[in-house]
């Protein structure tokens, strides 16, 4: 059996995520990583168009909060998988949206589109 590639997460972050999900077996690891890739990509692009999860997971200023947003979104997707239309869900968790807005403000959002002539950045609302 091939070893699981946990990138963009470190093996330690993946273990923390599994504890957060309350998963103690390895059967669903591949499916969890699909959820991670989907959530991480969605969150990164919500902070700044064209950015990647690695842009935030390798940056000390953003790493822990971005990872927390990934955990919250993956937990939501994991817990409600297969529930169908009978459950009203928002595209992103409110707490993940709050983290996105913080990172947009601190990191500067879309630097190409939002930079004014004086070099300042406008803030965004999700």
N, C-alpha and C positions, 0 to 999 in steps of 0.2 A: 504494500500500500504506500503510495507516494505521500511525502510530508506535505502538510497543508501550507500554502503560501498565504500568510496573513497580511501582506502588504495591502494598503498603506499603513496598517497598524503594526506595531511591534508585537512579538509573541506575548509580552507582558500585558500590553493593552488588550489584546484579544482575550487573555485569561481573565482580566478585569471585566470585560464586556460579558463574558459567559457567566461570571458570578452575578453581575447585574441582571442578566436575563434569567438567573436561577437554573442554568443548564449545567448538568454535571456529567454528561456523556458526550461522546465525540460523533455520534451518528448524524447530527444536524450541522456540523461545522461548515460543510460546503454551502449549505443553504444560508447559514448565518453570514458567511462571507459575501454571498450575493446581496444580502440586505445591507451589509456594510458598504460595499461598492456603490450601490444605488444611493444610499443616504449620504455618504461622504461626497459623492459627485454633486448631488442636488444641493447640499449645504454649501459647498465651495463655490458653486456658480451663483448661489443666492447672495453670497458675500461680495464677490467680484466676478463679473462675467469673464469667462476664459481662464479662470484660476483652477487649480487642481487641489485635491485634498492635501497633497504633500506640501503645498505652499503654506498651509496652516499647521500641519502636524510637525513640521520641522522648525517652526518659528516659536521661540520661547514665549513671546508675548501672547500668542494665540493658541498654543498647543493644547493646554489642559481644557480650556473652554470649548474649543472645537471638538476635542475628543468627547467631552460631556454632551455636546449637541448630537454627535454621532450616536452615542449610547442611548440617549433619550429617543431619537428617531428610530433606531433599530429596535428598541424595546417596543415602541408603539407598533411598528410593522410586524414584529415577531408575535406579539400578543394578539393582534387582530387579523392575522393571516387567515384567509378563508372565511371571514365573517360575512362578506357580501354586502349588499345594499341595506340590510336592516340596521346597520350601525352608522350613525353620522360621524364622520371623521374629517378633520381639517387636513390639508395637504402637509403641513408641518406643525409639530407641536408648538404651543405658545412659548414654552421655555426655550425651545430651539430657535424660534423666531427672535426672542429677546437676545440670545447669544449672537445671532446673525447681525442684528442691528448694532450691537456693541462692537463687533469686529469691523463692520462697515465704517463706523465712526473712527475707530482707532487706526485701522489699516488704510482707510481712505477709499473704500469702495472701488468703483471702476476708474482707475487713474486716467485712462485715455479719454473717457467721455465726461468726467465730472471735474476735471481740474480747470480752475478759472485762470485768467491771465496773471493774477498775482500769486499763483501757486497753491492757493488754499483749496480745500475740498468741500463740496457740499455733502450734507448727510442725507441718508435715505431712510425711508420707511418701507417696511415690507407689507 
